[in-house]
Amino acid sequence: MLSAAISLLSTALSGVQASGEPSILGTWLTDDHKALVSVNRCGEWWCGRISKVLDNRPGVPKTDVNNPEPSLRGRPIMGLLVLTEFRREGRRWTGGRAYDPKTGSSYRSKLELNADGSLKVTGCILFFCQSKRWTRVP
């Protein structure tokens, strides 16, 4: 019982920085459950890399084959930088870009912590925006 309570408390606190402010620091399960993305500080910005590929079916690309730049198509998916140059604004991180290796597209993006601790990842092209919900991995 005590270990379950400690586990629950550590999960709840994993989204809070030492200053008591909510944070996106950590590992997130993507909405399609096909990858884990680790979000960290990258100098003055926040960024995220694919830390684990969960979709290991035959035929699933292991490299960035859909990248529009031919010279980048050999990059491994594992470790690929998919969130770049986000800056914090309260409970939101803005000004960044999200790269989708499934399509080879990069989107103007913002990140926002939801009340339930999940992460709202919004990507936009012109005025059309779409949001996905990522779940924090303890």
Backbone as CSV, one residue per row, in Angstrom:
resi,resn,N_x,N_y,N_z,CA_x,CA_y,CA_z,C_x,C_y,C_z
1,MET,0.822,-1.190,0.000,0.000,0.000,0.000,0.869,1.258,0.000
2,LEU,1.897,1.266,0.858,2.782,2.417,0.944,3.542,2.615,-0.363
3,SER,4.024,1.510,-0.956,4.770,1.649,-2.208,3.876,2.178,-3.324
4,ALA,2.598,1.797,-3.338,1.666,2.313,-4.347,1.454,3.810,-4.155
5,ALA,1.356,4.249,-2.911,1.170,5.670,-2.630,2.403,6.468,-3.038
6,ILE,3.583,5.933,-2.756,4.823,6.607,-3.132,4.935,6.683,-4.654
7,SER,4.580,5.597,-5.339,4.619,5.581,-6.799,3.670,6.618,-7.380
8,LEU,2.459,6.700,-6.826,1.473,7.669,-7.303,1.966,9.097,-7.078
9,LEU,2.546,9.353,-5.914,3.059,10.683,-5.603,4.210,11.064,-6.526
10,SER,5.137,10.126,-6.786,6.267,10.450,-7.661,5.800,10.695,-9.081
11,THR,4.766,9.976,-9.536,4.203,10.225,-10.864,3.596,11.611,-10.921
12,ALA,2.858,12.001,-9.901,2.223,13.320,-9.876,3.262,14.431,-9.852
13,LEU,4.358,14.219,-9.134,5.383,15.248,-9.013,6.336,15.287,-10.197
14,SER,6.326,14.260,-11.044,7.271,14.221,-12.162,7.040,15.353,-13.144
15,GLY,5.863,15.943,-13.153,5.581,17.053,-14.049,5.812,18.411,-13.430
16,VAL,6.473,18.468,-12.273,6.694,19.731,-11.579,8.191,19.950,-11.407
17,GLN,8.676,21.133,-11.783,10.080,21.479,-11.599,10.337,21.747,-10.121
18,ALA,11.623,21.843,-9.759,11.994,22.134,-8.380,11.375,23.442,-7.910
19,SER,11.129,24.380,-8.819,10.549,25.665,-8.459,9.055,25.551,-8.173
20,GLY,8.465,24.368,-8.400,7.038,24.184,-8.182,6.199,24.478,-9.419
21,GLU,6.841,24.912,-10.509,6.119,25.203,-11.741,5.961,23.933,-12.566
22,PRO,4.845,23.795,-13.283,4.668,22.631,-14.148,5.752,22.604,-15.232
23,SER,6.118,21.416,-15.660,7.191,21.267,-16.623,6.847,20.199,-17.660
24,ILE,7.413,20.345,-18.847,7.268,19.333,-19.879,8.468,18.386,-19.892
25,LEU,9.423,18.621,-19.005,10.603,17.772,-18.894,10.174,16.336,-18.633
26,GLY,10.720,15.411,-19.398,10.410,14.000,-19.162,10.146,13.257,-20.455
27,THR,9.561,12.073,-20.307,9.295,11.198,-21.442,7.797,11.110,-21.673
28,TRP,7.408,11.178,-22.944,5.998,11.228,-23.341,5.682,10.141,-24.357
29,LEU,4.546,9.488,-24.175,4.023,8.516,-25.128,3.199,9.275,-26.158
30,THR,3.527,9.111,-27.442,2.803,9.824,-28.490,1.360,9.334,-28.569
31,ASP,0.504,10.137,-29.186,-0.925,9.821,-29.244,-1.212,8.512,-29.961
32,ASP,-0.373,8.123,-30.924,-0.605,6.870,-31.652,0.065,5.671,-30.980
33,HIS,0.729,5.905,-29.845,1.386,4.866,-29.041,2.503,4.164,-29.805
34,LYS,3.130,4.865,-30.747,4.169,4.243,-31.557,5.583,4.672,-31.173
35,ALA,5.701,5.671,-30.277,7.034,6.136,-29.896,6.994,6.833,-28.546
36,LEU,8.162,6.875,-27.912,8.375,7.687,-26.723,9.277,8.846,-27.126
37,VAL,8.923,10.048,-26.663,9.710,11.248,-26.957,10.199,11.816,-25.629
38,SER,11.505,12.001,-25.524,12.096,12.593,-24.321,12.286,14.085,-24.544
39,VAL,11.685,14.880,-23.658,11.755,16.337,-23.753,12.732,16.844,-22.697
40,ASN,13.645,17.699,-23.134,14.680,18.257,-22.267,14.963,19.695,-22.650
41,ARG,15.805,20.337,-21.854,16.334,21.648,-22.225,17.430,21.423,-23.255
42,CYS,17.461,22.278,-24.249,18.523,22.270,-25.268,19.064,23.694,-25.310
43,GLY,19.954,23.996,-24.374,20.431,25.368,-24.240,19.301,26.230,-23.699
44,GLU,18.992,27.313,-24.404,17.926,28.215,-23.944,16.536,27.741,-24.373
45,TRP,16.460,26.701,-25.177,15.196,26.201,-25.712,14.816,24.877,-25.076
46,TRP,13.623,24.413,-25.399,13.168,23.065,-25.062,13.107,22.270,-26.356
47,CYS,13.444,20.988,-26.301,13.409,20.147,-27.488,13.029,18.721,-27.099
48,GLY,12.706,17.915,-28.093,12.332,16.528,-27.835,12.877,15.597,-28.897
49,ARG,13.360,14.440,-28.462,13.913,13.409,-29.352,13.166,12.097,-29.153
50,ILE,13.061,11.339,-30.214,12.482,9.995,-30.097,13.467,9.146,-29.303
51,SER,13.022,8.670,-28.137,13.906,7.881,-27.273,13.632,6.385,-27.393
52,LYS,12.464,6.028,-27.931,12.159,4.616,-28.131,11.071,4.493,-29.190
53,VAL,11.290,3.591,-30.132,10.290,3.278,-31.144,9.536,2.052,-30.642
54,LEU,8.216,2.168,-30.513,7.406,1.070,-29.980,6.776,0.227,-31.080
55,ASP,6.746,0.745,-32.288,6.154,0.039,-33.427,7.271,-0.696,-34.170
56,ASN,7.434,-1.989,-33.873,8.518,-2.771,-34.466,8.025,-3.773,-35.498
57,ARG,6.857,-3.496,-36.091,6.332,-4.400,-37.112,7.264,-4.411,-38.325
58,PRO,7.301,-5.525,-39.039,8.093,-5.554,-40.271,7.586,-4.483,-41.246
59,GLY,8.507,-3.838,-41.910,8.143,-2.821,-42.885,8.076,-1.410,-42.324
60,VAL,8.091,-1.267,-40.999,8.097,0.069,-40.401,9.505,0.636,-40.572
61,PRO,9.616,1.817,-41.197,10.947,2.375,-41.473,11.763,2.608,-40.202
62,LYS,13.047,2.326,-40.294,13.982,2.567,-39.187,14.751,3.865,-39.404
63,THR,14.588,4.444,-40.602,15.255,5.709,-40.918,14.212,6.721,-41.379
64,ASP,14.646,7.948,-41.506,13.778,9.078,-41.836,13.474,9.116,-43.344
65,VAL,12.909,8.036,-43.869,12.727,7.850,-45.316,11.784,8.859,-45.959
66,ASN,10.910,9.495,-45.199,9.949,10.442,-45.762,10.432,11.888,-45.741
67,ASN,11.661,12.105,-45.299,12.190,13.466,-45.242,12.282,14.040,-46.657
68,PRO,11.812,15.286,-46.857,11.874,15.878,-48.193,13.305,16.138,-48.669
69,GLU,14.242,16.180,-47.737,15.651,16.401,-48.081,16.331,15.031,-48.257
70,PRO,16.670,14.643,-49.491,17.238,13.315,-49.740,18.447,12.972,-48.868
71,SER,19.285,13.955,-48.564,20.490,13.674,-47.769,20.175,13.306,-46.321
72,LEU,18.935,13.556,-45.860,18.560,13.260,-44.474,17.764,11.956,-44.338
73,ARG,17.466,11.302,-45.425,16.613,10.108,-45.388,17.265,8.901,-44.728
74,GLY,18.562,8.931,-44.535,19.254,7.826,-43.879,19.362,7.990,-42.372
75,ARG,18.876,9.118,-41.833,18.959,9.337,-40.378,18.104,8.304,-39.649
76,PRO,18.621,7.730,-38.566,17.799,6.785,-37.794,16.635,7.506,-37.113
77,ILE,15.495,6.837,-37.036,14.336,7.378,-36.320,14.668,7.490,-34.828
78,MET,15.337,6.480,-34.299,15.739,6.500,-32.893,16.709,7.655,-32.664
79,GLY,16.366,8.555,-31.756,17.202,9.719,-31.464,16.880,10.932,-32.316
80,LEU,15.922,10.789,-33.234,15.569,11.887,-34.140,14.962,13.052,-33.365
81,LEU,15.430,14.247,-33.638,14.917,15.466,-33.020,13.578,15.800,-33.673
82,VAL,12.476,15.738,-32.906,11.141,15.970,-33.457,10.468,17.220,-32.897
83,LEU,10.986,17.759,-31.806,10.501,19.022,-31.241,11.710,19.940,-31.097
84,THR,11.615,21.163,-31.656,12.777,22.061,-31.605,12.365,23.489,-31.265
85,GLU,13.238,24.166,-30.543,13.201,25.614,-30.286,11.925,26.132,-29.615
86,PHE,11.450,25.419,-28.621,10.295,25.891,-27.851,10.779,26.753,-26.702
87,ARG,10.025,27.812,-26.411,10.319,28.654,-25.247,9.081,28.682,-24.360
88,ARG,9.318,28.771,-23.090,8.232,28.707,-22.114,7.505,30.028,-21.976
89,GLU,6.179,29.934,-21.897,5.312,31.078,-21.599,4.220,30.584,-20.658
90,GLY,4.502,30.545,-19.362,3.537,30.029,-18.385,3.364,28.530,-18.521
91,ARG,2.132,28.077,-18.783,1.853,26.645,-18.954,1.951,26.225,-20.418
92,ARG,2.485,27.126,-21.261,2.629,26.839,-22.691,4.077,27.005,-23.105
93,TRP,4.451,26.271,-24.137,5.760,26.386,-24.752,5.490,26.688,-26.215
94,THR,5.999,27.817,-26.697,5.627,28.305,-28.027,6.856,28.568,-28.880
95,GLY,6.593,28.932,-30.148,7.657,29.335,-31.056,8.464,28.198,-31.627
96,GLY,8.057,26.971,-31.369,8.836,25.825,-31.813,8.322,25.188,-33.085
97,ARG,8.974,24.112,-33.454,8.597,23.328,-34.623,8.471,21.864,-34.210
98,ALA,7.498,21.183,-34.794,7.313,19.751,-34.591,7.523,19.068,-35.932
99,TYR,8.346,18.041,-35.943,8.621,17.281,-37.159,7.935,15.928,-37.056
100,ASP,7.210,15.541,-38.099,6.527,14.251,-38.143,7.257,13.339,-39.131
101,PRO,8.001,12.357,-38.636,8.750,11.482,-39.549,7.850,10.597,-40.410
102,LYS,6.588,10.411,-40.015,5.672,9.602,-40.838,5.360,10.298,-42.161
103,THR,5.343,11.633,-42.138,5.014,12.391,-43.351,6.198,13.177,-43.899
104,GLY,7.225,13.358,-43.087,8.361,14.185,-43.496,8.057,15.669,-43.422
105,SER,6.991,16.025,-42.706,6.569,17.426,-42.620,6.947,18.028,-41.278
106,SER,7.221,19.329,-41.317,7.533,20.097,-40.121,6.460,21.169,-39.959
107,TYR,6.017,21.371,-38.718,4.903,22.272,-38.452,5.280,23.313,-37.402
108,ARG,4.754,24.529,-37.577,4.795,25.532,-36.520,4.024,24.912,-35.363
109,SER,4.539,25.009,-34.145,3.926,24.226,-33.079,3.972,24.923,-31.726
110,LYS,3.060,24.482,-30.855,3.094,24.901,-29.452,2.762,23.685,-28.605
111,LEU,3.210,23.717,-27.368,2.983,22.640,-26.403,2.277,23.247,-25.204
112,GLU,1.345,22.494,-24.640,0.613,23.008,-23.487,0.275,21.858,-22.551
113,LEU,0.529,22.068,-21.258,0.164,21.058,-20.267,-1.332,21.130,-19.991
114,ASN,-1.990,19.995,-20.088,-3.408,19.907,-19.748,-3.557,19.723,-18.243
115,ALA,-4.746,19.989,-17.726,-5.014,19.860,-16.294,-4.762,18.440,-15.789
116,ASP,-4.957,17.438,-16.652,-4.764,16.042,-16.235,-3.302,15.593,-16.319
117,GLY,-2.385,16.515,-16.682,-0.965,16.186,-16.750,-0.508,15.740,-18.125
118,SER,-1.429,15.560,-19.055,-1.042,15.193,-20.418,-0.522,16.434,-21.149
119,LEU,0.074,16.202,-22.302,0.663,17.280,-23.087,-0.113,17.446,-24.382
120,LYS,-0.581,18.651,-24.624,-1.269,18.976,-25.872,-0.221,19.493,-26.851
121,VAL,-0.027,18.748,-27.936,0.941,19.096,-28.965,0.147,19.579,-30.173
122,THR,0.287,20.856,-30.507,-0.474,21.450,-31.607,0.473,21.856,-32.719
123,GLY,0.177,21.377,-33.925,0.950,21.733,-35.104,0.077,22.489,-36.086
124,CYS,0.644,23.492,-36.748,-0.142,24.349,-37.648,0.550,24.543,-38.990
125,ILE,-0.279,24.574,-40.036,0.132,25.000,-41.370,-0.819,26.125,-41.733
126,LEU,-0.260,27.303,-41.986,-1.065,28.506,-42.212,-2.029,28.681,-41.049
127,PHE,-3.339,28.630,-41.290,-4.315,28.821,-40.221,-4.969,27.524,-39.782
128,PHE,-4.556,26.411,-40.350,-5.113,25.115,-39.992,-4.220,24.470,-38.936
129,CYS,-4.792,24.165,-37.782,-4.037,23.568,-36.685,-4.698,22.262,-36.255
130,GLN,-3.866,21.328,-35.797,-4.368,20.069,-35.272,-3.595,19.756,-34.001
131,SER,-4.331,19.268,-32.996,-3.701,18.933,-31.713,-3.730,17.440,-31.456
132,LYS,-2.690,16.970,-30.779,-2.579,15.584,-30.343,-2.341,15.595,-28.844
133,ARG,-2.724,14.528,-28.181,-2.547,14.402,-26.725,-1.510,13.341,-26.426
134,TRP,-0.390,13.769,-25.813,0.652,12.849,-25.419,0.524,12.609,-23.908
135,THR,0.898,11.413,-23.479,0.781,11.020,-22.075,2.163,10.876,-21.463
136,ARG,2.312,11.437,-20.272,3.607,11.346,-19.584,3.877,9.897,-19.158
137,VAL,5.114,9.461,-19.348,5.536,8.128,-18.925,6.306,8.275,-17.614
138,PRO,5.850,7.606,-16.548,6.546,7.750,-15.259,7.964,7.201,-15.301
